[in-house]
């Protein structure tokens, strides 16, 4: 009997404040979509780091013809300089940091250049003499880049030492800033959701003030009186959270997996499984929003 009464009160409250309930659902949906997007961005960054950092190399570009670098003042790298650089990389104190060293000739660099930029008209003007020969160094720990770089940087015959990880870090910096932006927007929208849920519960409580008074007079407990109002907010917020999960699932499935995955297949993308991982947290946040709003509102507006 009590359950039936509570359910009828919930239905009545949702019906009376239908427009406000829809507003709560929409605001919760938008805010939790931003929260979920921020979480998925962080998962995406984690996947890319795990995949790419294991593959990064240190590239030691040797002097080509006509380089303006001071270490290339004698012209193109000589065989003696090349041997000295290789000896430095094979030194016992460096060996623990180096997994393997691969030498790329100018001809091999030119072949890779042609393959990568085959569709660019300006690429046809380049020749093998325009390329740098280089040493490609796979590190046992990408964090130890500076140890290897210090050994070869500044040596005669070395034009530049480049850490591929630094190139990736620029991309990760952009993605992290996008995460912060999404998180900031989510915080603003979550605040709006709390205020809106609070307003909805207050209006519902005021519209049933007479019924609340009667229930108090007949000995109904405070929790029994407040429970329908709490559940109204929780239901609206949970529906918004489920819509957010659905929106994120569709976005990942069709925009990330089907579109981006088909266009750029070498990046490890987040999947719908990651959305399902984030989903319980979004629902929990929605319920927490409703709980906070209820605590702020009901102690005042259900007093008789």
Protein Blocks (a to p, Z undefined) as FASTA:
>chain_A
ZZmmmmmmmmmmmmmmmmmmmmmmmmmmmmmmmmmmmmmmmmmmmmmmmmmmmmgccddd
dddehiabfklmnopadfklmmmmmmmmmpmklmmmpmbdcdddfklmmmmmmmmmmmpm
klmmpcfklpccddddddfblklmmmmmmmmgopahiabdcdfklmmmmmmmmmmmmmmm
mmmmmmmmmmmmmmmmmmmmmmmmmmmmmmmmmmmmnopafklmmmmmmmmmmmmmmmmm
mmmmmmmmmmmmmmmmmmmmmmmmmbccddfklmmmmmmmmmmmmmmmmmmmmmmmmmmm
mcZZ
